[in-house]
Amino acid sequence: MKRVIVLMVLAMFSAGMLSACNTVAGAGKDVQKAGEKVEGAADRRN
């Protein structure tokens, strides 16, 4: 019984970590695109 509980907790922790990685990766891409837009605007002004 303890083994089943440990496996369930491990599975929930793993799922949480995987979804967090996807969220952070998506946020990083958004920030990168925003930086590219700012860089493009700065290049056009010069």
LINJONOR-V309358 format. One record per residue. N is the residue number from 1. SS is DSSP state (helix for helix, strand for strand, loop for the rest). D_FIRST is the distance of its C-alpha to the first C-alpha in whole Angstrom. Layout:
N|SS|D_FIRST ; N|SS|D_FIRST
This chain:
1|loop|0 ; 2|helix|4 ; 3|helix|5 ; 4|helix|5 ; 5|helix|6 ; 6|helix|9 ; 7|helix|10 ; 8|helix|11 ; 9|helix|13 ; 10|helix|14 ; 11|helix|15 ; 12|helix|17 ; 13|helix|19 ; 14|helix|20 ; 15|helix|21 ; 16|helix|23 ; 17|helix|25 ; 18|helix|26 ; 19|helix|27 ; 20|helix|29 ; 21|helix|31 ; 22|helix|32 ; 23|helix|33 ; 24|helix|35 ; 25|helix|37 ; 26|helix|38 ; 27|helix|39 ; 28|helix|41 ; 29|helix|43 ; 30|helix|44 ; 31|helix|45 ; 32|helix|47 ; 33|helix|49 ; 34|helix|50 ; 35|helix|51 ; 36|helix|53 ; 37|helix|55 ; 38|helix|56 ; 39|helix|57 ; 40|helix|59 ; 41|helix|61 ; 42|helix|62 ; 43|helix|63 ; 44|helix|65 ; 45|helix|67 ; 46|loop|68
